[in-house]
Amino acid sequence: MLAHESRSTLDRHTILKTTLVELGRTLPLEECAIWMPTHIGLDLQLSYTLRPQSPIGYTVPIHLPVFNQIFGSNKPIQISPNCLVVAVALSHATILEESMKAKELLVEQNAALDLARKEVENANCA
């Protein structure tokens, strides 16, 4: 279901929101959130949540010890629910990667179609 829903669009924000909603539904979560790095990269910004009343845009510094624990390990890490940031790691992040590959393929195909159209136009003019 998640893969089908995510593949039906190429919009990154729709994919992330759909993933969040489906993850919450699949794992019966009361809350789940996606934190994204800010443009500067020194903070993480709350970007998506299951609960609409959550403070979207809230930021936390990335140098907190819990982030070092999460990002410094390649193993699953259980984080206390009392922690400032509770992270849910997705092992199937390939959905986003597949979407980006599909977008790149469509761009390449569009360029090939444009070239073919121009060749036909040139042949008709000659």
All heavy atoms as an XYZ file, in Angstrom:
977
protein
N       0.822     -1.190      0.000
C       0.000      0.000      0.000
C       0.868      1.256      0.000
O       0.644      2.160     -0.772
C      -0.919     -0.049      1.227
C      -1.748      1.179      1.410
S      -3.027      1.234      0.170
C      -3.941      2.618      0.695
N       1.852      1.288      0.881
C       2.727      2.451      0.985
C       3.480      2.685     -0.311
O       3.538      3.807     -0.817
C       3.702      2.274      2.145
C       4.730      3.379      2.355
C       4.046      4.709      2.594
C       5.618      3.041      3.523
N       4.026      1.613     -0.882
C       4.770      1.750     -2.131
C       3.854      2.239     -3.246
O       4.217      3.117     -4.022
C       5.413      0.429     -2.515
N       2.633      1.698     -3.318
C       1.683      2.110     -4.352
C       1.330      3.590     -4.202
O       1.333      4.347     -5.162
C       0.424      1.253     -4.296
C      -0.668      1.767     -5.178
N      -0.598      1.677     -6.550
C      -1.817      2.414     -4.890
C      -1.677      2.231     -7.069
N      -2.434      2.686     -6.083
N       1.015      4.003     -2.981
C       0.647      5.396     -2.734
C       1.792      6.344     -3.072
O       1.595      7.393     -3.656
C       0.235      5.594     -1.267
C      -1.057      4.931     -0.898
C      -2.253      5.534     -1.596
O      -2.264      6.761     -1.805
O      -3.174      4.783     -1.941
N       3.008      5.955     -2.708
C       4.159      6.820     -2.940
C       4.520      6.894     -4.411
O       4.961      7.922     -4.900
C       5.366      6.334     -2.141
O       5.101      6.475     -0.773
N       4.348      5.798     -5.123
C       4.697      5.795     -6.544
C       3.688      6.543     -7.395
O       3.951      6.848     -8.551
C       4.831      4.355     -7.036
C       6.072      3.688     -6.508
C       6.244      2.308     -7.102
N       7.401      1.677     -6.525
C       7.378      0.531     -5.858
N       6.251     -0.127     -5.716
N       8.477      0.029     -5.355
N       2.519      6.843     -6.848
C       1.497      7.526     -7.630
C       1.815      9.018     -7.792
O       1.107      9.718     -8.484
C       0.123      7.346     -6.982
O       0.073      8.026     -5.740
N       2.873      9.493     -7.177
C       3.260     10.893     -7.293
C       4.776     11.020     -7.345
O       5.490     10.138     -6.892
C       2.714     11.719     -6.107
O       3.098     13.085     -6.281
C       3.284     11.229     -4.788
N       5.247     12.117     -7.899
C       6.679     12.394     -7.909
C       7.014     13.544     -6.967
O       8.160     13.938     -6.864
C       7.154     12.730     -9.321
C       7.075     11.598    -10.322
C       7.527     12.074    -11.698
C       7.919     10.427     -9.889
N       6.007     14.066     -6.286
C       6.202     15.190     -5.380
C       6.780     14.703     -4.050
O       6.181     13.876     -3.360
C       4.864     15.888     -5.150
C       4.976     17.029     -4.169
O       5.900     17.851     -4.306
O       4.137     17.092     -3.248
N       7.950     15.208     -3.696
C       8.666     14.773     -2.494
C       7.833     14.968     -1.231
O       7.778     14.101     -0.360
C       9.974     15.546     -2.403
C      10.781     15.232     -1.182
C      12.098     16.010     -1.226
N      12.504     16.284      0.116
C      12.913     17.451      0.569
N      12.999     18.465     -0.226
N      13.269     17.607      1.812
N       7.162     16.111     -1.118
C       6.385     16.395      0.086
C       5.189     15.448      0.217
O       4.887     14.982      1.304
C       5.933     17.851      0.101
C       7.080     18.800      0.170
N       7.840     18.963      1.308
C       7.638     19.605     -0.760
C       8.806     19.838      1.081
N       8.709     20.240     -0.169
N       4.551     15.136     -0.902
C       3.439     14.194     -0.871
C       3.926     12.807     -0.479
O       3.276     12.106      0.297
C       2.738     14.142     -2.249
O       2.319     15.462     -2.594
C       1.553     13.205     -2.228
N       5.085     12.402     -0.990
C       5.654     11.099     -0.645
C       5.951     11.028      0.848
O       5.613     10.053      1.515
C       6.922     10.812     -1.462
C       6.563     10.604     -2.933
C       7.668      9.603     -0.921
C       7.756     10.559     -3.855
N       6.574     12.063      1.391
C       6.918     12.065      2.811
C       5.667     12.042      3.682
O       5.588     11.291      4.664
C       7.789     13.265      3.156
C       9.204     13.222      2.602
C       9.909     14.557      2.819
C      10.008     12.090      3.208
N       4.680     12.852      3.347
C       3.446     12.894      4.138
C       2.714     11.556      4.047
O       2.225     11.033      5.057
C       2.548     14.042      3.651
C       1.319     14.248      4.486
C       1.661     14.688      5.891
C       0.403     14.951      6.690
N       0.685     15.262      8.080
N       2.635     10.975      2.838
C       1.982      9.674      2.664
C       2.711      8.601      3.462
O       2.083      7.760      4.119
C       1.947      9.284      1.175
O       1.234     10.289      0.457
C       1.285      7.945      0.964
N       4.044      8.619      3.420
C       4.838      7.654      4.177
C       4.550      7.783      5.665
O       4.354      6.781      6.366
C       6.339      7.854      3.906
O       6.582      7.700      2.510
C       7.184      6.867      4.685
N       4.497      8.997      6.152
C       4.218      9.245      7.562
C       2.842      8.712      7.956
O       2.699      7.996      8.953
C       4.307     10.748      7.844
C       4.089     11.192      9.269
C       5.283     10.787     10.121
C       3.891     12.685      9.320
N       1.833      9.025      7.161
C       0.468      8.595      7.462
C       0.358      7.069      7.422
O      -0.217      6.445      8.316
C      -0.536      9.248      6.491
C      -1.911      8.619      6.595
C      -0.609     10.750      6.742
N       0.931      6.458      6.385
C       0.855      4.999      6.262
C       1.657      4.293      7.360
O       1.248      3.251      7.853
C       1.333      4.551      4.879
C       0.418      4.966      3.751
C      -0.984      4.416      3.888
O      -1.156      3.248      4.315
O      -1.938      5.160      3.576
N       2.783      4.869      7.752
C       3.571      4.309      8.850
C       2.769      4.368     10.149
O       2.713      3.405     10.908
C       4.889      5.067      9.007
C       5.833      4.572     10.087
C       6.319      3.167      9.775
C       7.017      5.515     10.220
N       2.132      5.487     10.387
C       1.291      5.630     11.572
C       0.134      4.654     11.579
O      -0.220      4.089     12.613
N      -0.442      4.421     10.411
C      -1.560      3.483     10.298
C      -1.084      2.034     10.461
O      -1.714      1.241     11.139
C      -2.220      3.670      8.925
C      -3.520      2.930      8.773
C      -4.189      3.227      7.445
N      -4.519      4.649      7.373
C      -4.467      5.375      6.260
N      -4.117      4.818      5.129
N      -4.788      6.638      6.272
N       0.043      1.701      9.846
C       0.559      0.334      9.873
C       1.035     -0.070     11.266
O       0.802     -1.191     11.704
C       1.721      0.184      8.874
O       1.249      0.545      7.571
C       2.246     -1.231      8.839
N       1.715      0.838     11.945
C       2.267      0.535     13.272
C       1.403      1.022     14.425
O       1.891      1.077     15.539
C       3.668      1.167     13.397
C       4.706      0.701     12.396
C       5.996      1.477     12.569
C       4.950     -0.798     12.531
N       0.140      1.306     14.220
C      -0.780      2.021     15.097
C      -0.098      3.012     16.049
O      -0.112      2.847     17.258
C      -1.566      0.950     15.853
C      -0.925     -0.349     15.628
C       0.003     -0.157     14.450
N       0.527      4.028     15.472
C       1.240      5.034     16.260
C       0.300      6.166     16.655
O      -0.536      6.591     15.864
C       2.400      5.612     15.445
C       3.468      4.630     14.981
C       4.456      5.329     14.054
C       4.196      4.025     16.170
N       0.468      6.652     17.870
C      -0.268      7.840     18.283
C       0.353      9.083     17.664
O      -0.337     10.035     17.337
C      -0.264      7.962     19.800
C      -1.114      6.927     20.486
C      -1.140      7.120     21.986
O      -0.990      8.272     22.447
O      -1.294      6.123     22.686
N       1.663      9.064     17.510
C       2.366     10.195     16.911
C       3.589      9.693     16.177
O       4.201      8.686     16.552
C       2.772     11.215     17.981
C       3.573     12.397     17.473
C       2.875     13.261     16.438
O       2.546     12.735     15.359
O       2.687     14.458     16.687
N       3.913     10.346     15.128
C       5.102     10.066     14.337
C       5.480     11.382     13.679
O       4.607     12.181     13.345
C       4.788      8.993     13.287
S       6.227      8.460     12.350
N       6.767     11.622     13.525
C       7.205     12.897     12.974
C       8.392     12.695     12.044
O       9.153     11.746     12.192
C       7.602     13.853     14.096
N       8.490     13.590     11.081
C       9.659     13.619     10.203
C      10.368     14.933     10.463
O       9.789     16.009     10.348
C       9.264     13.505      8.716
C       8.616     12.148      8.453
C      10.495     13.716      7.826
C       8.150     11.951      7.027
N      11.647     14.813     10.842
C      12.499     15.966     11.094
C      13.457     16.097      9.925
O      14.107     15.142      9.547
C      13.286     15.780     12.390
C      12.432     15.759     13.609
C      11.703     14.707     14.076
C      12.224     16.841     14.504
N      11.053     15.071     15.216
C      11.347     16.366     15.507
C      12.683     18.151     14.567
C      10.927     17.180     16.561
C      12.280     18.944     15.621
C      11.412     18.468     16.600
N      13.544     17.272      9.341
C      14.409     17.512      8.188
C      15.490     18.529      8.576
O      15.222     19.448      9.345
C      13.593     18.083      7.026
C      12.394     17.252      6.621
S      12.805     15.830      5.655
C      13.196     16.596      4.118
N      16.697     18.366      8.020
C      17.736     19.370      8.294
C      17.347     20.723      7.702
O      16.729     20.782      6.641
C      18.974     18.827      7.577
C      18.625     17.461      7.117
C      17.158     17.301      7.174
N      17.696     21.782      8.416
C      17.461     23.120      7.879
C      18.469     23.384      6.767
O      19.393     22.603      6.554
C      17.608     24.190      8.980
O      18.929     24.104      9.524
C      16.571     24.019     10.070
N      18.295     24.487      6.060
C      19.198     24.814      4.949
C      20.649     24.950      5.408
O      21.570     24.586      4.699
C      18.743     26.093      4.238
C      17.426     25.939      3.556
N      17.234     25.091      2.492
C      16.225     26.505      3.797
C      15.982     25.143      2.102
N      15.343     25.995      2.882
N      20.841     25.474      6.593
C      22.191     25.637      7.131
C      22.752     24.304      7.605
O      23.944     24.062      7.552
C      22.190     26.668      8.281
C      21.724     28.026      7.756
C      23.563     26.784      8.918
C      21.485     29.049      8.835
N      21.880     23.419      8.068
C      22.302     22.086      8.491
C      22.685     21.969      9.954
O      23.133     20.927     10.395
N      22.485     23.022     10.732
C      22.844     22.979     12.149
C      21.672     22.578     13.039
O      21.858     22.276     14.213
C      23.374     24.336     12.604
C      24.637     24.819     11.891
C      25.012     26.220     12.360
C      25.787     23.850     12.104
N      20.473     22.586     12.480
C      19.273     22.250     13.230
C      18.437     21.253     12.438
O      18.582     21.134     11.224
C      18.405     23.497     13.472
C      19.107     24.551     14.296
O      19.710     24.189     15.317
O      19.038     25.737     13.917
N      17.555     20.571     13.160
C      16.535     19.752     12.520
C      15.207     20.451     12.744
O      14.919     20.934     13.839
C      16.487     18.343     13.103
C      17.638     17.427     12.728
C      17.455     16.057     13.384
C      17.760     17.265     11.228
N      14.406     20.507     11.695
C      13.128     21.186     11.760
C      12.000     20.160     11.659
O      12.032     19.279     10.799
C      13.013     22.188     10.624
C      11.745     22.990     10.642
C      11.745     24.038      9.549
O      12.285     23.832      8.474
N      11.149     25.182      9.828
N      11.023     20.290     12.533
C       9.863     19.418     12.478
C       9.091     19.758     11.213
O       8.586     20.872     11.055
C       8.982     19.614     13.721
C       7.748     18.751     13.832
C       8.116     17.267     13.815
C       6.971     19.095     15.088
N       9.034     18.801     10.292
C       8.441     19.071      8.982
C       7.062     18.452      8.803
O       6.212     19.023      8.139
C       9.369     18.557      7.882
O      10.621     19.189      7.972
N       6.860     17.261      9.343
C       5.584     16.565      9.187
C       5.260     15.816     10.475
O       6.144     15.233     11.085
C       5.649     15.540      8.041
C       6.065     16.136      6.727
C       7.386     16.112      6.330
C       5.121     16.703      5.884
C       7.777     16.658      5.116
C       5.504     17.246      4.671
C       6.823     17.220      4.295
O       7.201     17.763      3.101
N       3.999     15.814     10.863
C       3.549     15.035     12.015
C       2.187     14.441     11.702
O       1.481     14.901     10.809
C       3.430     15.884     13.290
O       2.368     16.821     13.122
C       4.715     16.595     13.632
N       1.810     13.427     12.480
C       0.467     12.859     12.350
C      -0.579     13.773     12.966
O      -1.708     13.831     12.507
C       0.393     11.488     13.027
C       1.131     10.351     12.327
C       1.032      9.071     13.153
C       0.589     10.118     10.934
N      -0.183     14.469     14.015
C      -1.117     15.354     14.713
C      -1.035     16.764     14.138
O       0.014     17.399     14.196
C      -0.791     15.415     16.197
C      -0.977     14.103     16.904
C      -0.672     14.284     18.359
N      -0.775     13.021     19.066
C      -0.410     12.859     20.307
N       0.086     13.867     20.986
N      -0.535     11.685     20.880
N      -2.132     17.281     13.630
C      -2.094     18.626     13.040
C      -1.774     19.737     14.033
O      -1.289     20.787     13.657
C      -3.490     18.818     12.455
C      -4.274     17.621     12.786
C      -3.416     16.637     13.514
N      -2.010     19.502     15.326
C      -1.758     20.552     16.312
C      -0.289     20.636     16.724
O       0.092     21.503     17.489
C      -2.657     20.383     17.549
C      -2.366     19.157     18.386
C      -3.143     17.922     17.942
O      -3.608     17.839     16.818
N      -3.268     16.954     18.827
N       0.556     19.734     16.216
C       1.989     19.785     16.549
C       2.619     21.017     15.908
O       2.207     21.453     14.841
C       2.692     18.522     16.058
O       2.190     17.391     16.733
N       3.651     21.566     16.563
C       4.256     22.823     16.094
C       5.189     22.627     14.898
O       6.402     22.562     15.041
C       5.025     23.315     17.319
C       5.401     22.052     18.033
C       4.274     21.085     17.790
N       4.631     22.522     13.695
C       5.440     22.388     12.483
C       6.370     23.597     12.402
O       5.972     24.729     12.651
C       4.547     22.313     11.222
C       3.600     21.120     11.289
C       5.381     22.291      9.955
C       4.278     19.778     11.283
N       7.618     23.347     12.061
C       8.596     24.421     11.987
C       9.477     24.521     13.222
O      10.488     25.206     13.211
N       9.100     23.835     14.290
C       9.898     23.811     15.512
C      11.271     23.222     15.186
O      11.379     22.255     14.447
C       9.175     22.964     16.566
C       9.915     22.815     17.873
C       9.948     23.854     18.780
C      10.569     21.632     18.180
C      10.619     23.720     19.991
C      11.242     21.486     19.384
C      11.265     22.533     20.279
O      11.941     22.396     21.461
N      12.333     23.810     15.704
C      13.682     23.324     15.408
C      14.401     22.927     16.692
O      14.126     23.461     17.772
C      14.534     24.386     14.675
O      14.638     25.545     15.488
C      13.942     24.736     13.329
N      15.310     21.968     16.545
C      16.191     21.563     17.645
C      17.609     21.486     17.099
O      17.811     21.149     15.930
C      15.786     20.201     18.260
C      14.458     20.306     18.977
C      15.754     19.113     17.223
N      18.597     21.820     17.923
C      19.984     21.764     17.454
C      20.405     20.326     17.165
O      20.083     19.405     17.901
C      20.795     22.349     18.600
C      19.860     22.615     19.712
C      18.479     22.303     19.273
N      21.115     20.145     16.076
C      21.522     18.808     15.647
C      22.649     18.244     16.515
O      22.908     17.050     16.489
C      21.908     18.812     14.162
C      21.755     17.426     13.572
C      23.296     19.370     13.951
C      21.720     17.405     12.076
N      23.289     19.076     17.333
C      24.404     18.603     18.158
C      23.952     17.955     19.469
O      24.787     17.578     20.287
C      25.379     19.757     18.441
C      24.801     20.816     19.326
N      23.993     21.804     18.834
C      24.900     21.015     20.659
C      23.616     22.584     19.833
N      24.150     22.129     20.954
N      22.642     17.755     19.665
C      22.164     17.072     20.869
C      22.701     15.644     20.901
O      22.820     14.998     19.862
C      20.633     17.037     20.895
C      19.932     18.370     21.100
C      18.425     18.194     20.962
C      20.268     18.949     22.465
N      23.020     15.123     22.070
C      23.579     13.768     22.165
C      22.711     12.686     21.523
O      23.221     11.738     20.954
C      23.695     13.532     23.674
C      23.745     14.891     24.277
C      22.958     15.783     23.372
N      21.385     12.850     21.575
C      20.516     11.830     20.988
C      20.727     11.724     19.484
O      20.663     10.640     18.906
C      19.029     12.085     21.330
C      18.505     13.328     20.642
C      18.185     10.873     20.962
N      21.038     12.825     18.819
C      21.290     12.778     17.378
C      22.593     12.052     17.075
O      22.679     11.299     16.112
C      21.303     14.177     16.762
C      19.954     14.827     16.767
C      19.764     16.039     17.383
C      18.877     14.212     16.161
C      18.520     16.637     17.391
C      17.630     14.804     16.162
C      17.443     16.020     16.784
N      23.610     12.303     17.886
C      24.872     11.572     17.706
C      24.644     10.074     17.863
O      25.213      9.263     17.141
C      25.922     12.055     18.695
C      26.374     13.467     18.415
O      26.331     13.914     17.278
N      26.787     14.177     19.444
N      23.792      9.710     18.816
C      23.481      8.300     19.047
C      22.734      7.712     17.847
O      23.047      6.619     17.384
C      22.629      8.166     20.310
C      22.263      6.735     20.649
C      21.322      6.671     21.847
O      20.813      7.683     22.322
N      21.093      5.468     22.325
N      21.776      8.444     17.322
C      20.973      7.946     16.200
C      21.799      7.853     14.928
O      21.848      6.816     14.272
C      19.748      8.861     15.949
C      18.794      8.793     17.134
C      19.038      8.468     14.661
C      17.732      9.866     17.115
N      22.454      8.957     14.561
C      23.152      9.008     13.286
C      24.533      8.368     13.325
O      25.124      8.102     12.295
C      23.261     10.449     12.791
C      21.917     11.066     12.522
C      21.508     12.194     13.203
C      21.052     10.505     11.607
C      20.272     12.758     12.966
C      19.812     11.052     11.369
C      19.425     12.193     12.041
N      25.044      8.106     14.510
C      26.359      7.505     14.627
C      26.333      5.986     14.652
O      27.365      5.350     14.815
N      25.157      5.405     14.472
C      25.037      3.949     14.531
C      24.319      3.430     13.302
O      23.449      4.097     12.750
C      24.246      3.556     15.785
O      24.008      2.164     15.777
N      24.715      2.235     12.875
C      24.004      1.622     11.753
C      23.058      0.539     12.246
O      22.540     -0.244     11.468
C      24.990      1.049     10.729
C      25.900     -0.001     11.329
O      25.847     -0.271     12.515
N      26.737     -0.585     10.502
N      22.814      0.512     13.545
C      21.903     -0.459     14.147
C      20.646      0.269     14.623
O      20.685      1.463     14.898
C      22.574     -1.137     15.347
C      23.810     -1.920     14.998
C      24.446     -2.487     16.246
C      25.751     -3.189     15.915
N      26.433     -3.667     17.106
N      19.541     -0.461     14.747
C      18.340      0.169     15.302
C      18.600      0.625     16.735
O      19.268     -0.062     17.503
C      17.298     -0.944     15.277
C      17.846     -1.994     14.389
C      19.334     -1.835     14.369
N      18.078      1.772     17.079
C      18.282      2.324     18.415
C      16.926      2.639     19.023
O      16.101      3.294     18.394
C      19.140      3.607     18.350
C      20.527      3.264     17.847
C      19.198      4.294     19.699
C      21.405      4.458     17.628
N      16.705      2.148     20.232
C      15.478      2.458     20.933
C      15.717      3.730     21.731
O      16.672      3.834     22.496
C      15.090      1.315     21.852
C      13.789      1.561     22.567
C      13.374      0.360     23.397
O      14.014     -0.675     23.377
N      12.294      0.516     24.132
N      14.830      4.685     21.536
C      14.962      5.969     22.212
C      13.797      6.114     23.182
O      12.657      5.812     22.848
C      14.949      7.118     21.196
C      16.104      6.942     20.228
C      15.039      8.455     21.893
C      16.042      7.876     19.070
N      14.085      6.567     24.361
C      13.060      6.746     25.381
C      11.966      7.687     24.885
O      12.258      8.729     24.295
C      13.696      7.327     26.645
O      12.690      7.786     27.517
N      10.702      7.354     25.137
C       9.624      8.259     24.744
C       9.677      9.588     25.481
O       9.066     10.548     25.068
C       8.347      7.504     25.108
C       8.740      6.171     25.576
C      10.226      6.123     25.716
N      10.432      9.650     26.569
C      10.570     10.893     27.324
C      11.621     11.817     26.707
O      11.797     12.934     27.156
C      10.943     10.594     28.775
C       9.882      9.775     29.466
O       8.700      9.918     29.171
N      10.295      8.902     30.363
N      12.325     11.326     25.724
C      13.368     12.101     25.067
C      12.743     13.258     24.292
O      11.604     13.172     23.840
C      14.137     11.177     24.122
S      15.447     11.996     23.235
N      13.495     14.331     24.133
C      13.017     15.496     23.385
C      12.628     15.103     21.963
O      11.628     15.551     21.432
C      14.103     16.572     23.357
C      13.819     17.802     22.511
C      12.592     18.525     23.044
C      15.015     18.708     22.479
N      13.407     14.266     21.371
C      13.125     13.850     19.993
C      13.004     12.335     19.970
O      13.913     11.632     20.356
C      14.267     14.280     19.046
C      13.984     13.791     17.643
C      14.454     15.762     19.084
N      11.869     11.854     19.525
C      11.671     10.425     19.357
C      11.686     10.151     17.859
O      10.895     10.683     17.106
C      10.346      9.954     19.992
C      10.119      8.479     19.721
C      10.363     10.233     21.480
N      12.636      9.350     17.421
C      12.806      9.108     15.987
C      12.291      7.735     15.608
O      12.447      6.782     16.336
C      14.280      9.226     15.627
N      11.665      7.667     14.483
C      11.263      6.392     13.910
C      12.035      6.255     12.607
O      11.880      7.053     11.692
C       9.750      6.350     13.623
C       9.370      5.045     12.938
C       8.973      6.528     14.914
N      12.910      5.258     12.546
C      13.722      5.072     11.341
C      12.972      4.211     10.350
O      12.371      3.217     10.693
C      15.043      4.414     11.725
N      12.995      4.612      9.109
C      12.342      3.851      8.056
C      13.382      3.040      7.314
O      14.331      3.583      6.772
C      11.644      4.787      7.061
C      10.545      5.653      7.621
C      10.065      6.629      6.574
C       9.419      4.780      8.103
N      13.187      1.742      7.288
C      14.139      0.906      6.562
C      13.843      0.898      5.068
O      14.632      0.417      4.277
C      14.120     -0.516      7.116
O      12.852     -1.084      6.912
N      12.693      1.420      4.697
C      12.308      1.407      3.291
C      12.364      2.804      2.681
O      11.449      3.237      1.990
C      10.923      0.791      3.122
C      10.873     -0.626      3.548
N      11.420     -1.633      2.808
C      10.381     -1.197      4.656
C      11.249     -2.772      3.439
N      10.627     -2.535      4.564
N      13.442      3.497      2.905
C      13.617      4.822      2.320
C      13.836      4.733      0.824
O      13.913      5.747      0.142
C      14.790      5.527      2.985
N      13.902      3.534      0.312
C      14.082      3.347     -1.129
C      12.906      3.893     -1.920
O      13.042      4.184     -3.108
C      14.274      1.865     -1.479
O      13.162      1.132     -0.984
C      15.552      1.322     -0.896
N      11.764      4.048     -1.279
C      10.595      4.586     -1.976
C      10.911      5.977     -2.506
O      10.639      6.293     -3.662
C       9.367      4.622     -1.050
C       8.946      3.200     -0.707
C       8.219      5.392     -1.682
C       7.922      3.117      0.390
N      11.521      6.791     -1.669
C      11.896      8.132     -2.101
C      12.957      8.069     -3.180
O      12.894      8.796     -4.174
C      12.389      8.956     -0.912
C      12.692     10.420     -1.181
C      11.476     11.128     -1.737
C      13.145     11.098      0.095
N      13.917      7.174     -3.014
C      14.968      7.012     -4.012
C      14.382      6.562     -5.347
O      14.747      7.086     -6.402
C      16.002      6.005     -3.518
C      17.174      5.826     -4.472
C      18.184      4.811     -3.970
O      18.040      4.322     -2.836
O      19.105      4.515     -4.727
N      13.458      5.604     -5.313
C      12.825      5.133     -6.543
C      12.058      6.256     -7.221
O      12.053      6.364     -8.446
C      11.885      3.962     -6.245
C      12.597      2.682     -5.921
C      11.624      1.567     -5.515
O      10.395      1.772     -5.611
O      12.115      0.509     -5.104
N      11.409      7.077     -6.436
C      10.670      8.206     -6.983
C      11.604      9.174     -7.697
O      11.299      9.657     -8.788
C       9.914      8.928     -5.871
O       9.323     10.098     -6.353
N      12.750      9.448     -7.087
C      13.720     10.353     -7.706
C      14.282      9.746     -8.987
O      14.476     10.446     -9.985
C      14.844     10.683     -6.727
C      14.367     11.413     -5.475
S      13.438     12.910     -5.811
C      14.735     13.969     -6.375
N      14.525      8.438     -8.984
C      15.007      7.769    -10.196
C      13.955      7.830    -11.294
O      14.279      8.043    -12.463
C      15.382      6.317     -9.897
C      16.670      6.169     -9.136
C      16.988      4.704     -8.872
C      18.270      4.550     -8.081
N      18.567      3.158     -7.762
N      12.686      7.639    -10.917
C      11.605      7.720    -11.897
C      11.526      9.120    -12.489
O      11.332      9.280    -13.701
C      10.274      7.339    -11.255
N      11.709     10.117    -11.654
C      11.684     11.504    -12.141
C      12.831     11.742    -13.122
O      12.635     12.333    -14.185
C      11.789     12.469    -10.961
C      11.765     13.922    -11.365
C      11.857     14.823    -10.155
C      11.897     16.277    -10.575
N      12.040     17.178     -9.435
N      14.037     11.259    -12.771
C      15.186     11.415    -13.663
C      14.943     10.706    -14.997
O      15.273     11.242    -16.063
C      16.449     10.860    -13.004
C      16.945     11.699    -11.849
C      18.078     11.034    -11.072
O      18.558      9.956    -11.481
O      18.481     11.590    -10.037
N      14.350      9.509    -14.943
C      14.051      8.766    -16.158
C      13.051      9.519    -17.025
O      13.207      9.606    -18.253
C      13.510      7.370    -15.816
C      13.137      6.481    -16.995
C      14.363      6.203    -17.868
C      12.525      5.179    -16.502
N      12.036     10.105    -16.400
C      11.057     10.883    -17.146
C      11.697     12.110    -17.799
O      11.354     12.465    -18.929
C       9.907     11.311    -16.235
C       8.954     10.201    -15.811
C       7.978     10.717    -14.760
C       8.200      9.645    -17.013
N      12.613     12.744    -17.107
C      13.322     13.894    -17.682
C      14.130     13.457    -18.901
O      14.115     14.119    -19.944
C      14.216     14.573    -16.617
C      15.175     15.564    -17.258
C      13.358     15.253    -15.561
N      14.828     12.317    -18.788
C      15.611     11.795    -19.906
C      14.705     11.436    -21.083
O      15.013     11.757    -22.244
C      16.406     10.557    -19.483
C      17.552     10.853    -18.541
C      18.208      9.580    -18.000
O      17.910      8.478    -18.508
O      19.023      9.702    -17.072
N      13.582     10.787    -20.793
C      12.654     10.413    -21.853
C      12.060     11.643    -22.519
O      11.879     11.675    -23.739
C      11.541      9.508    -21.306
C      12.017      8.134    -20.931
C      10.943      7.300    -20.256
O       9.928      7.813    -19.786
N      11.179      5.996    -20.197
N      11.770     12.664    -21.735
C      11.230     13.908    -22.283
C      12.242     14.571    -23.216
O      11.882     15.061    -24.285
C      10.831     14.849    -21.152
C      10.029     16.021    -21.639
O       9.283     15.918    -22.599
N      10.180     17.157    -20.966
N      13.518     14.559    -22.817
C      14.565     15.133    -23.666
C      14.680     14.351    -24.969
O      14.823     14.942    -26.056
C      15.897     15.145    -22.929
N      14.599     13.025    -24.900
C      14.670     12.192    -26.113
C      13.475     12.462    -27.013
O      13.622     12.529    -28.253
C      14.738     10.719    -25.726
N      12.299     12.632    -26.440
C      11.108     12.944    -27.239
C      11.224     14.312    -27.909
O      10.833     14.487    -29.065
C       9.850     12.882    -26.372
C       9.380     11.488    -25.978
C       8.241     11.578    -24.964
C       8.934     10.699    -27.196
N      11.754     15.290    -27.176
C      11.962     16.620    -27.758
C      12.928     16.550    -28.937
O      12.691     17.183    -29.982
C      12.503     17.603    -26.706
C      11.419     18.133    -25.791
O      10.229     18.012    -26.126
O      11.779     18.677    -24.723
N      14.009     15.789    -28.789
C      14.977     15.633    -29.866
C      14.337     14.965    -31.072
O      14.515     15.408    -32.211
C      16.186     14.819    -29.377
C      17.291     14.575    -30.406
C      17.886     15.896    -30.875
C      18.359     13.674    -29.809
N      13.569     13.910    -30.830
C      12.891     13.208    -31.928
C      11.897     14.133    -32.629
O      11.793     14.127    -33.862
C      12.188     11.964    -31.406
N      11.162     14.930    -31.870
C      10.211     15.881    -32.458
C      10.932     16.888    -33.341
O      10.497     17.189    -34.460
C       9.440     16.610    -31.348
C       8.401     17.607    -31.883
C       7.721     18.368    -30.758
N       8.616     18.989    -29.818
C       9.238     20.165    -30.005
N       9.076     20.830    -31.129
N      10.035     20.657    -29.079
N      12.064     17.410    -32.867
C      12.832     18.375    -33.652
C      13.362     17.743    -34.931
O      13.371     18.385    -35.991
C      13.988     18.941    -32.818
C      13.519     19.897    -31.738
C      14.672     20.395    -30.893
C      14.152     21.269    -29.766
N      15.216     21.728    -28.879
N      13.787     16.485    -34.854
C      14.280     15.789    -36.050
C      13.167     15.615    -37.070
O      13.383     15.790    -38.273
C      14.880     14.429    -35.670
C      16.205     14.546    -34.934
C      16.728     13.204    -34.436
O      16.015     12.185    -34.554
O      17.863     13.188    -33.919
N      11.962     15.296    -36.598
C      10.826     15.150    -37.509
C      10.468     16.493    -38.138
O      10.194     16.588    -39.337
C       9.602     14.532    -36.770
C       8.328     14.640    -37.598
C       9.874     13.091    -36.388
N      10.483     17.556    -37.331
C      10.207     18.886    -37.859
C      11.230     19.292    -38.916
O      10.883     19.839    -39.962
C      10.188     19.919    -36.720
C       8.971     19.824    -35.839
C       9.030     20.781    -34.651
O      10.071     21.477    -34.465
O       8.050     20.814    -33.895
N      12.505     19.004    -38.636
C      13.564     19.335    -39.600
C      13.396     18.529    -40.890
O      13.607     19.025    -41.986
C      14.941     19.095    -38.989
C      15.296     20.113    -37.931
O      14.721     21.205    -37.875
N      16.214     19.775    -37.046
N      13.017     17.266    -40.767
C      12.826     16.410    -41.938
C      11.629     16.901    -42.750
O      11.658     16.865    -43.993
C      12.612     14.956    -41.510
N      10.586     17.364    -42.099
C       9.415     17.876    -42.815
C       9.713     19.189    -43.540
O       9.127     19.476    -44.577
C       8.235     18.082    -41.846
C       7.606     16.787    -41.417
O       7.739     15.761    -42.088
N       6.924     16.809    -40.289
N      10.614     19.983    -42.972
C      10.981     21.270    -43.589
C      11.873     21.074    -44.813
O      11.906     21.904    -45.709
C      11.674     22.180    -42.583
S      10.575     22.791    -41.302
N      12.610     19.966    -44.839
C      13.570     19.736    -45.930
C      12.929     19.239    -47.188
O      11.896     19.083    -47.529
C      14.606     18.710    -45.485
